[in-house]
Amino acid sequence: MSQPLGGVLVYAIYQALLTGLRTEAMRKRGALDRQTQIRLVAESVWASAKEGAAVSAVLGVVLVVFPWMAFPLSVLGVFGAGKATMDLVDAFWDGLTEEQQSEVRSLAYEAGVNLSQIFQPRPA
């Protein structure tokens, strides 16, 4: 029982971080205020918790009926975690100001890290 609950909790935390990072960029640009940002994050967390609980219940039934599906679903989970990580990194980068992005780029250059492979400029 704790594993499905843990999965729902991790997914809700991921959604909170992702929504918070995405809305922070909008807040800095003046597109929304802090109260609206908090409301959007809370709505995202609630929706993801409900969705995660439903998905966990369905996957639990699927794994009881088809236990051999555990390995393919685990492999898919690794790819999903990678995609989620990249979404968080992109949202973090988009939330930085031009000055902050420039500073990170110069520090990365000094450290010998090429950020252009990670952060591609986006068309406006």
Disulfide bonds with the S-S distance in Angstrom:
none
